[in-house]
């Protein structure tokens, strides 16, 4: 298998997993230091304060790969490549 193809597939699957994992982070349980009356402001404030730029990038790109038609276009083929690479 081509190294570039494997690396591209790994990037897609890794970003999708990381995005899914980070989507659960709301900052309330671990870092309740943001004081506000609005739940939206609480989420925005905690994610802005506690997530790195790399985390935010992973959320955006991962959600792109997992959304609508992009799921079939990018994620499904990448997952097939990863399964094939593991079996080789």
N, C-alpha and C positions, 0 to 999 in steps of 0.2 A: 504494500500500500504506500502511496506517495506520502512523504512526510508533511508536505504543505496541506494536503487534503485532511490528514489526521489532525494537524494543528488547528485548522479552521473549524473542524467538527468539534474538537475539544473546547475551543473558545465559545462556540454557540451553546453547547450543553453546560459548560461551567457558568456562563453568564445567566442562563435560564435558571439554573439551580440556585445560584447566589441571589438572584432577584427574588425568587420564591421565598428563600430563607429570610431575606432582609425585609420583605413585605410584612412579616409578622412583628417587626420591631416598631413599637409605638413610643418607647421612651418612658412610659408611665411606671412600669414596675421597677425598672432598674435605676432610673434617673428622674425622680419626680421634682426636680428643682425648678421647672418652668411654672411660674404662677400666672394663671389666666382663668377666665370664666368660660372661655370658648374651647370646645374640644378640638375644633379645627386649628386654632392657634396653638394649642398644646402639642398636637401632632407636628405641625409645621415647625414650631420652636425646638422641640426635642430632636427632630430629624435634622434640622439645620445645625444644631449645636453638637450632636453626638455622632452623626454619620460623616465619614470622610468624603472627599470628592470622588474617590474610587468606588465607594459604596453607592453613591448617587448615580455614577456612570453605569455600574452593574445593574441597578434597578431599572434605569431607562432602557438600556440595551436588551437586558433580559426580558423585560415586558414587551419590547418590540418583537423579539423572536417568538414569544409565546402568544402573541395576539392574532386573532382572526386568521386570515389567509397566510400570514407569515409563519404560523405554526406548521402548516403543511409545506410551505416553501423552504423553510430553513431548519426548523427543529427536527421534524421527522427524518429527513435525509441525514442530518448530523447524528441523530441517535442510531440510525442503521449503520452508519460508518463506525461509530464507537463500538457497537455490538460485534461487528465483523472484526474489528481490530483486536478485541479481547479474545475472540475465538481463534485467532491465527497464532 
